[in-house]
Amino acid sequence: MSQLLETLDKERLAVNPLLKRKSELGQFLTPSSVAKYMASFFDKSKLYEPKILDAGAGIGALTSAVLERIVAEKTSNCAEVTVVEIDEVLRERLQSTLSLFEDKLNLKRGVVPDDFIEWATNHLLNEDSLLAEKKIRFTHAILNPPYKKIASSSRHRKLIRSVGIETVNLYSAFLGLTIELMDDGGEIVAIIPRSFCNGPYFRPFRQLILDKTAIKHMHLFDSRDKAFKDDEVLQENVIIKLERGGIQGEVTISTSQDDSFKDYVLNSYPFEKIVQPQDKEIFIHIPTSTEEDFIEKYPSVCYSLEDIGVAVSTGPVVDFRVKGHLREMPEEDTVPLFYPNHFVGAAVEYPKVMKKPNAVVRDEAMEKWLYPNGYYTVVKRFSSKEEKRRVVAGVLNPHYIDYPVVGFENGLNVFHYNKQGISAEMAYGLFAYLNSSAVDKYFRVFNGHTQVNATDLRTMKYPSKEKLELLGRWVMSNSNTIGQEGIDQKLEEVISND
């Protein structure tokens, strides 16, 4: 690493405690090792007289890494940079950083002391005016945008909507606006959370990426706390390279545990493996192995939940909204309220001594949230990063619960049929399939956070109804002796026996 980047790393560590608005602005400064790696993503042949945008520039680590590369590789003797930074503490250091390049390059620099969302939307809205100056467009953009949810009623949300962008987080708003500010053929390199890859809230953002850019390269850090060691954020991170108006071809995927890149692995994949052609949700998959995954290996795993006559929904009881109805233990007028902690393997521990309540009062107000007692497969919505499995399923067996109706808390996803129970064979078959190593591995390919949503489960593919029921009968006959290895072997046996 160059002396300048090493100096910037020390500066980053020194300035971090001084950021009074860090939480408010969602700031996480880029380590120089990551900045240098990101700068390497740009096509060398395009780094001639570049017009570079750095939105949320911090102390200038990303811009510096690009300029250092231009100087070292002699791709151009001039460059134009526009750095946008709202934080005054950072902006002072940003000015100093850029001044270090004045004797190395003919550098035209613009330091914008504004809110990037306001600045960008203002330019995009005004450029059609007769009085507008020529459009501001960039050939290169490099950014580590802020990470923070945008309230639906906020000024930021209204501004991005005014230019046709619909999204829920500052990082996707920054990247969406950057896409709109690029020249055709312009290259964007950004480090962002992996959460945009799936889920309904980021679907419009994924559509924007696919409509206006080509995905060229994605690098996956196994966890954000490794790539950003000095910030307390647990979120898998991806560096993504986009080309505005580019032709979509194969996508380069690389991985490493952290920013030392010691275990660096790189492969190329056809785009159909990144975004499946029939996927209406346009989930973005990030394969981490060239091996065929389970679904590719066995084409018979091709059924939707609708095909097998099952639905999945988020548990309807939101406990903090019905506090007055909650009871620590069952009473005469209550019914069970199931939380994730009640489900251990294929068994139900109820009632259970724990911090959460075990029961909810059954009355007219609660009735619409309750399900008839029956067989249900459940999947925990949240798992800790330390848990071995991302997808953790359980089963409610009605014979162990002597109540006519039950409640499922919001921390569970519930497999049902028209808000009623499913067959015992199907419930246990889904239990085994969802707890298989194959499904857990498949799920990790496209889900970067530790949350499992009903939408994720709804868009997955499943074995046929008959094969799931066969698997379920095996579980019911061997429930006391089933382990992970047994589930994996039996699933492969059932699926491969066509």
N, C-alpha and C positions, 0 to 999 in steps of 0.2 A: 504494500500500500504506500502511496506517495506521502511525503512529509506533510503536504497541505491537508490531505484527508485525515491523517493521524491527528493533526492539530484540531481539525473540525470535530473529531470524535471526542477529544478532551473538552472542547468548547460545549459540545452537546451535553456531556455529563455535568458540566459546571452550570449550564443554564437551566437544566431540567427542574431543579428545586425553585427556581425564580419564576416559573410560569404560574402566575396567580389565577389565570383563567383556563388552566389545563382541562379541567372537567367540563367547564362551560363550552369550550371550543373543540373538545375532543382531540387534543393534540398528542401525538406520539412521534418523537423525532427519529429520523432514520439513521441507524448506525452506518458508518462509512463503508464497511464491508458490503452491506446490502446495496448502498448507493452505487458503488463501483460495479457490482454485478448487474444492477439494473441498467446502468449506462452501456454495458456490453451488449444489450439486446438490440440496440439500434443498428440498422444496416449501414455498414461503413460507406458504401457508395452514395448514400443519401446525406451524409454529414458534410455537405458542401454549402457554405453560406446558410446555415440553418437559422430558422426562426423558432426559438424554444420557449415553451410555456411551462412554468412551474407554479401550480396552484396550491396555495398553502405551503409556501417555500421554506418555512422555518428559518434555520441559520444558513441555508443554501447548500446543504450536503449533496442533494441530487443534481442541481444545476452545476455545481463544481465538478462532480464526477463526469458529467458529459463534457464540460469544457476541458477538463484534464485529458480526456480521451481525444478530443479534437486536436489539442496541442501535441500530444504524444504521437498520434498517428498522422499528423500533418494533413488532415482531410480538408482544412480550410484555414485561411488566414483572417477570416472575419466571422462574426456571429452576432445574432440579435437575441437578447433574452428579455422576457417579460416575467417577472416574479411577483406574485401576489401574496401579501402577508399582512394580516390585520393586527397581529400582536406587536406592540411597540418594542417590547424587550427583544424579540427575535429580529425585528426589522433593522434595528441598529447594527446587530451582528451580521445580518444579511448584506447590508451595504458594505461593510468592511470585507466580507468574503469576496464579493464581486470585484472589489477594487484590486484584489491580488492578481487578477487576470489582465489588467490594463496594459501591462508591458509584454504580455504573451500573445495577445490577440487584438485585432481591431474590433473592440467589443461595444456594441450599442446596447445599453441596458435601460430597462424601465422597471423601477420598483414601485409597485402599486400598493398604497396603504389602505386598501379597501377590503370589504367583505367580498370574497370571490363570487358568491352566488349573485349578489347585487350587481357587481361589476360585469359579470358575464351576461346575465339576462338583459341588462341595460344595453350592451352592445348588440346582442342578438335581436332585441325588439326595435332598436333604432336604425338598424342598417338598411331597412327598406324605405326610410324617409328620404324625401327629395333633398333634405338638408344634410343628410348623413355623409360623413367622410367615407372613404373606401373601407370595405369590410376588413376587420382584423382577423387574420387567419394565420395558423402556425403550421410549420412542417414537422415539428417534434414537440412532444409533451412528455414530461416525466413528473410523477406526483405520488406522494404519500398523503392521501386526503384524510381529513379528520373522520373519526368514527363516533357518530352519535345519531340517535333516532331523531326524526323530524316530526313534530306534532302536526296533525292533519290541519289544524286551524292556524298554523304559524305563518309568519310573513315569508319565510323561506319556501314553504310548501306552495304558497300562492305564486311566488315568483317563478319557481321552476315549472309549475303548471302553465304559466303564461307563455312559455316557449315550447310547450308540448311534451314536457318530461314529467312522468309520474313515478315517484319513488319515495322511499320511507326512511332513508338514512343519508347523512351528509356525504358519506364516501361515494355512494352511487349518484348523488346529485352532482358532486364535483366531476366525476368521470363522465356522466351524461352530458354536462355542459361542455366539457373538454372535447368530447366527440364532435359536438356541433361547431366548435371553433377551429376545427382542423381543415387544412387543405386536402383535396383528394390526393391519396397516396401518403398522407401524413401519418407518422408513427406515434403511438402512445404507449408508454410503459408505466404501469401503476402497480403499487402494492396495496392490496385491499383484503378485507376478510373474505373467506370462502363462502359466506352465507348467501351471497347473491346467486350461487349456482342452483339453488332449488327453493321451493316454497312459493306460495301464491303472491306474497307481497312484492317480491322482486321480479315477477313475470314481465311486467312492462319494461323494466330495465334490461332484462335478458333480450326481449324483443328488439329494443333499441340497438343493442350491441350487434345482434344478428342482421338487422336491417341495414345498418350504416357502416359496419366494419367487417373485417375478416379477423378471426382469432388466429394469431400466428404462433404464439408460444405461451405456455403457462408453467410456472415453477411453483411447486408446492413445498412450503415449510410444514413439517409435521405439527408444529404448534407455535402460536404467536409468542409464547413466553420464551421460546428459544431464539426466534429471529429478533425479538425486541426484549433482550434480557433485562433491561433496566426499567421496563414498564410493566405494571401488574395487569396484564390483559391476557385472558385465556380464550383465544380464538384462532383457529387454524387460518393461515394466511396464504395468499397466492399472489405471485407477481404475474401480471398478464400483459402481453404485448398485442395491441390491436393496430390494424391498418385501415384508415378511413377509405371507404370505397374499394377496398382490396377484394381480390377474387379468393373465395374460400377454398383452401386445399387442405392438405394434411396439417395436423397441429403437432408441434413439438411439445412434449411434456417432460419436465425434469423435476427431480425431487432431491431434497437433502433434509437432514435432521435439523440443522441450524445454519447460521451464517458463516461457519467455517468451511462449508461445502466439502468436507472430507469424504462424505459418503455420496457424492454427487452421482446421480443416474439420469441418463437422457435417452428418450425413445421418441419415435414419431408414430402417430395414429391417424387413420382415416377419420374425416370429420364425422362420419356416421356413428363412430364410437364415442364421440364427444357429445353430440346432440342426436339422439335417436330420431329417425325420420318420422315415426308415427306418434311421437310424444307431444301431445297438445300443450303440455306445461313447459315445454322446451327447457327441461333441466339440462344443466351443463355438467357432464361427467368428467372427472379427472382420473383416468386410469393410472395406476402406479405399478402395473406389471404387464408384460407382454403376453402372459399366460391368458388363455381363454377363461373368462369368468363362467360361473355355473350356468347362467342363462344362455350364454353363447354356446356352451358345450352341449346343452340339452335343449334343442329347439322346442321340445314339448312343454317346457315351462313358458307358456305363452298366453295364459289366460288372465283376464281381468277379474276383479272381484265380482263385477256384474255378471260375468260369464259363469261363475261358480255359485251365484245366488246369495252373495254375502255383501254387506255394507260395513263401512267403518266410520265411526264418528268420535269426536272428542267427548270425554265424559261431561255430561251437561250440568253437573252440580258444581257451582263456583262457591266454595265454602265461605269466603268473606262477604258474599252477598246474602247469605242466609244464616248469619251468625246466630240469630235468635232461635233457629231450628236445630242447631247442633247440640249433641249430647256426648259426653265423654264415654259413657257406656250405654248399652241397650236399656231402654225403659219400656213401660207398657204400651205407649203410643208411638214408638219409634220403629224404624226399619234400618237395616244395615246401610252404612255409607262406606263404600270401599275406596281406599287409597292404594297407591302402589305398594306400600309397605305390607299390606295384607297378603300379597301374592308372593309365595316363595316356591320356586320351581312350579310343579303342577298342582301344588297344594294351596289352600287358603287358610291363613291363621286368623281366626275371628271368634270372639273379639280379641283385641290385642292391646296390651299396655304400651302406650306410645304417646307422643306429644299431640298427635292429631286425634280428633274425635272418632268414635266408632259408629255413631248412629245419627240419624236425622229424624225429626218429628214428621210423621206422615199426616198431612192435612190437605185441604183443597188447594192451597197455594203451592205446595210441593209436588202435587200429583203429576203435573206435566213433565217433571224432571226425572221421574222414576221409571224403571223398566220392570216388566214381569220377571219373577225369578226364573232362571233357566240356565242353559249352557252358554257361556260367553267366553271368547278369547280376548284377553286384554294385553296391551303393550304399554309399558311405561313411556311417558312423553319426555321425561328428563332423566339423563344418566350423568354421573360425574365423569370427568375426564379420566379419572383413575380406574373406572370400571373396565373390566376386560371386554365386555360386550357393549355395543351401541344399541342393539335391538334386544330388549328383554321382555319376553312374553310370559303370561300366566293364564290360568283357566279358572273360571267360576263353575263349580259343580253344584247344581241346585240341591242335591241330596244332603249336602252338609250345611245348608242354610235353610232353616225352617221359617221362612217368611214368604208372603205372597209377592212382594215387590222389593226391589233393591235400588240403591243409588250408586252411581259411579262418579267419583270426583274428577275434576278437570285435569288432573295430572295423569289420567289414563286415556288411552285410545281403546275403543270398544268395538269388537267385531260382532255384528248382530244381523238379524233379518227383519227389516221393517220395525225396528225398535223392540224386537222380541228375540228370544233365544234361538240358537242354531242347534243342529243335531250334535250329539255328544261326539260322534266320529269326526265331524267337521271341526268342532272346537279343539279337540286334541290333535287333529291333523295340522291345523293352522299353528297350534302351539309348537309342534315339533319343527315345522317348516321355518317359522319365524325365529326359532332359537338355534337354527343351524348355522354352522360357521360360514357356509356359502352365502346365506342372506346377509349375515353381519359384514362379510367382506364386500359384498355387492353394495350394501348401503353406504359403507365408508367411501366408496369411489365417488359418490356424488353428494355426500352430506358432510359439510365441514364443521357443523356445530353439534353439540351433544343433545340436541332436541330432536325427537321423532314426532312429526306431525301426521295427522290423519291423511293429509294430502300426499305425503311421502308414501304411506302405506297403500293409498288408493292407486297411485301411479305405478306401483311395482307389478311385476308379472308373477303368476302363481302356477303350480301344477294343476291338472284337471281336478274336477270335483271328485271323481272316482279315486284318483291317486291320493288326494288329501285324506279321503275317508279311509283308505287302506292304511295310510300312515297313522291315522287316528286310532284305528282298531289295534294296531301294534302297540301304540303308547298305552292304551287302556289295559292291554294284557301284560305289559311289562313295566308298569308305572313305578314300581319300587326299585328297579335296577337300571333305569335309564340314565346315561351320562352323555356328555358332549360327543364323545367318540361314537357311541352307539347311535345317537340321532343322525350324525353325519353319514355313517355307513348305511343306515337303513334308508335315508333319503336318497342316496345315490342308487341303492339297489332298486327302490320303487320307481324312481324316475327313469333309470336306464332300461327297465324291463318293459319295453314297448312291443 
